Amino acid sequence: MVQTALTTEPATSRDDWDADVLALGGHPLQLWGWGQVKDAGAWTPHRLRFRDGERLVGVAQVLVRHLPAPFGRLSYVPRGPVVLGDDGTEATGDLQERRAAVTTALVEWCRAEIGGIGVSLEPDWPAGADPAVPGSRPGRWTVLVPKTLVLDLTRSSDDLLADMDRSPRRDVRKAARDGLDIRRVETADQIRAVLDVYRETADRADFAIHDDDYYLSVHRELGPRSVLVAAYSDDKPVCFSWCVNSSRTSFQLYGGGNAAGRRLRATTPVYWRTVEIAQQDGLTRFDFNGLLNDGISHFKRTLAQHEDEMVGTIDVPFSPLYGVWDRMLPVGKRAVRWLRAPRRGAGTPTEAS
């Protein structure tokens, strides 16, 4: 049984950090590179290890941003903490107790070292795994949508295809017969061409996107763990799926297509190719990153016969001002969307990333 009081230590080596995240089966948003992507904007990453004696029992990449006065700072943990046993390989001890111990240590570090109005966590845990940290409460506003679709990549490709609705399954098989040109995207110029497709997607679906430098930094900072695949027609991209991969999880960040991609019915074959890559690389789960009541979510629901529910957002307020911020947040988001209107385009739920 793990002790309640854990030792917390900062991490300073990128290679060592990523090795720990991967060894624990952590989510790709907990990799060092994702923190560097966010560091170029409003967030500052902090990486923490939690030990029970000499044993590493958890890690967490914490993103911190300054808020307008008088709120101070806010801490946010995307798909973390990562806890020993999250991947199902740790048979000893009580996983729920270990999650509670790591989360408590994480919250106390944020309280002591960051302060501000509080911390918001979105662990990569199934619904019902809430560690019940003292003072915590379900968050009203999420970044990563808790309802999602996670494919079990330990199943065969034939079984996964059989779970699709007839139309997307037919599209995958037709693309294979017809030799649809689907390629891995690697260079900066190739990425910029794909981003033209994304802007068209965004304009059509009416959601805000980042500038090109942001997406180039995702590919650069995540390196080989950035998996971007596109379908081409006349040597131009018409549809794409962009995932980031850890040792266990492939997480779809972005996806889109233009009119030519829709005519070619390229979406499912392109998405399926990223699933195949994850399966070939030995990953065990593919997360489509959120289901809402929009068109892209309706499409995702045709790719399997189930849905998955994550634990959701866990908020731990440190200050009475947290409640004020919580109430103001929708107004602030609307203001940001208004300010970014010239860059607005489309939107899948993934653009929260």
Residue pairs with C-beta under 8 A, 6 or more apart in sequence:
1 93
1 94
1 97
2 52
2 57
2 93
2 94
2 97
2 98
2 101
3 52
3 53
3 101
4 101
4 104
5 105
6 50
6 51
6 52
6 57
6 58
6 101
6 102
6 105
7 50
7 51
7 52
7 53
8 48
8 49
8 50
8 105
8 106
8 108
8 109
9 48
9 49
9 51
10 46
10 47
10 48
10 49
11 17
11 20
11 47
11 48
11 49
11 59
12 47
14 32
17 31
17 32
17 47
17 59
18 31
18 32
18 33
20 26
20 49
20 56
20 59
21 30
21 31
21 32
21 59
21 61
21 82
21 246
22 246
22 247
23 247
24 56
24 58
24 59
24 82
24 83
24 84
24 86
24 87
25 82
25 86
25 87
25 88
25 89
25 246
25 247
25 248
25 249
26 59
26 79
26 80
26 82
26 86
26 124
26 246
26 248
27 78
27 79
27 80
27 82
27 124
27 246
27 249
27 251
28 34
28 79
28 222
28 225
28 244
28 245
28 246
28 249
28 250
28 251
29 61
29 78
29 79
29 80
29 244
29 251
29 353
30 59
30 60
30 61
30 78
30 79
30 80
30 82
30 246
31 61
31 222
31 225
31 244
31 246
32 47
32 61
32 221
33 221
33 222
33 223
33 225
34 61
34 78
34 221
34 222
34 244
35 43
35 45
35 47
35 61
35 63
36 45
36 217
36 221
37 214
37 217
37 218
37 221
37 222
38 45
38 63
39 45
40 213
40 214
40 217
41 214
42 65
42 66
43 63
43 64
43 65
43 76
44 63
44 64
44 65
45 61
45 62
45 63
45 64
46 61
46 62
46 63
46 64
46 113
46 114
47 59
47 60
47 61
47 62
48 59
48 60
48 61
48 62
48 106
48 109
49 56
49 58
49 59
50 56
50 57
50 58
50 59
50 60
50 81
50 101
50 102
50 105
50 106
51 57
52 101
55 84
56 84
57 83
57 84
57 98
57 101
57 102
58 81
58 82
58 83
58 84
58 98
58 102
58 105
58 106
59 80
59 81
59 82
60 77
60 80
60 81
60 82
60 102
60 106
61 77
61 78
61 80
62 75
62 76
62 77
62 80
62 106
62 109
62 110
62 114
62 119
63 75
63 76
63 77
63 78
64 73
64 74
64 75
64 76
64 114
64 116
65 73
65 74
65 76
66 72
66 73
67 73
67 74
67 116
67 117
67 325
70 321
71 116
71 117
71 321
71 324
71 325
72 115
72 116
72 117
72 319
72 321
73 114
73 115
73 116
73 117
74 116
74 117
74 118
74 119
74 120
74 325
75 110
75 114
75 116
75 118
75 119
75 120
76 119
76 120
76 121
76 122
76 143
77 106
77 119
77 120
77 121
77 122
77 123
78 122
78 143
78 144
79 122
79 123
79 124
79 144
79 251
80 121
80 122
80 123
80 124
81 99
81 102
81 103
81 106
81 121
81 123
82 124
83 95
83 98
83 99
83 102
84 90
84 98
85 93
85 95
85 98
86 95
86 99
86 124
86 125
87 248
87 284
96 129
96 131
99 123
99 125
99 129
99 131
100 131
100 132
100 133
103 121
103 123
103 131
103 133
103 314
104 131
104 133
104 134
106 119
106 121
107 119
107 133
107 135
107 136
107 316
110 118
110 119
110 316
110 318
111 119
111 318
115 318
116 318
116 319
117 317
117 318
117 319
117 321
117 322
117 325
118 315
118 316
118 317
118 318
118 319
118 322
119 315
119 316
119 318
120 139
120 143
120 313
120 314
120 315
120 316
121 313
121 314
121 315
121 316
122 142
122 143
122 144
122 146
122 310
122 312
122 313
122 314
123 129
123 310
123 311
123 314
124 249
124 310
125 310
125 311
126 308
126 309
126 310
126 311
127 146
127 309
127 310
127 311
127 312
128 311
129 311
130 136
130 311
130 314
131 314
133 314
133 316
135 316
135 317
136 314
136 315
136 316
137 314
137 315
137 316
137 317
138 312
138 313
138 314
138 315
139 312
139 313
139 314
139 315
140 313
140 315
140 326
141 313
141 326
141 329
141 330
142 312
142 313
143 313
143 352
143 353
144 289
144 290
144 310
144 352
144 353
145 289
145 290
145 291
145 292
145 349
145 352
146 309
146 310
146 311
146 312
146 313
147 290
147 291
147 292
147 307
147 308
147 309
147 310
148 287
148 288
148 289
148 290
148 291
148 307
148 308
148 309
148 310
149 287
149 288
149 291
149 300
149 301
149 303
149 304
149 306
149 307
149 308
150 285
150 286
150 287
150 288
150 308
151 160
151 275
151 285
151 286
151 288
151 303
151 304
152 284
152 285
153 160
153 250
153 275
153 278
153 279
153 283
153 284
153 285
153 286
154 284
157 276
157 279
160 275
160 304
161 169
161 172
162 169
163 303
163 304
163 305
163 306
164 172
164 268
164 302
164 303
164 304
165 302
165 303
167 302
168 268
168 299
168 302
168 303
169 268
171 265
171 266
171 267
171 268
171 269
172 268
172 269
172 272
174 265
175 182
175 265
175 266
175 268
175 269
176 269
180 231
180 264
180 266
180 269
181 231
181 232
181 233
182 229
182 230
182 231
182 232
182 266
182 269
182 270
182 273
183 229
183 230
183 232
184 227
184 228
184 229
184 277
185 191
185 194
185 228
185 229
185 230
185 237
185 240
186 228
188 216
188 219
190 230
190 237
191 212
191 215
191 216
191 219
191 228
192 212
192 216
193 236
193 237
194 228
194 230
194 237
194 240
194 242
195 212
195 215
196 237
197 230
197 237
197 238
197 239
197 240
197 256
197 257
197 258
197 261
198 209
198 215
198 240
198 254
198 256
198 345
199 209
199 345
200 256
200 258
200 345
201 256
201 257
201 258
201 345
201 346
202 208
202 209
202 256
202 344
202 345
202 346
202 347
202 351
203 344
203 345
203 346
204 345
204 346
205 294
205 295
205 296
205 345
205 346
205 347
205 348
206 344
206 345
206 346
206 347
207 344
207 345
207 346
207 347
207 348
207 351
208 337
208 340
208 343
208 344
208 345
208 347
208 351
209 343
209 345
209 346
209 347
209 351
211 343
215 254
218 226
218 242
218 244
218 253
219 226
219 228
222 244
225 244
225 245
225 246
226 242
226 243
226 244
227 242
227 243
227 244
227 245
227 250
227 274
227 277
227 278
228 240
228 241
228 242
228 243
229 240
229 241
229 242
229 270
229 273
229 274
229 277
230 237
230 238
230 239
230 240
230 270
231 237
231 238
231 239
231 240
231 257
231 261
231 264
231 266
231 269
231 270
232 238
233 260
233 261
233 264
236 260
238 257
238 258
238 260
238 261
238 264
238 266
239 256
239 257
239 258
239 261
239 262
239 264
239 266
239 267
239 270
240 254
240 255
240 256
240 257
240 270
241 252
241 254
241 255
241 270
241 271
241 273
241 274
242 252
242 253
242 254
242 255
243 250
243 251
243 252
243 253
243 274
243 278
243 286
244 250
244 251
244 253
245 251
245 278
245 281
245 283
246 283
247 282
247 283
248 283
248 284
248 285
249 283
249 284
249 285
249 286
249 287
250 274
250 275
250 277
250 278
250 283
250 285
250 286
250 287
251 287
251 289
252 271
252 274
252 286
252 287
252 288
252 289
252 350
253 289
253 350
253 353
254 348
254 350
254 351
254 353
255 267
255 270
255 271
255 296
255 348
255 350
256 346
256 348
257 266
257 267
257 270
261 267
261 270
267 299
268 303
271 303
274 286
275 286
278 286
279 286
288 300
288 303
289 349
289 350
289 353
290 297
290 348
290 349
290 350
290 352
291 297
291 300
291 301
291 307
291 349
292 349
294 347
294 348
294 349
296 348
296 349
297 349
301 307
315 322
315 326
317 323
337 344
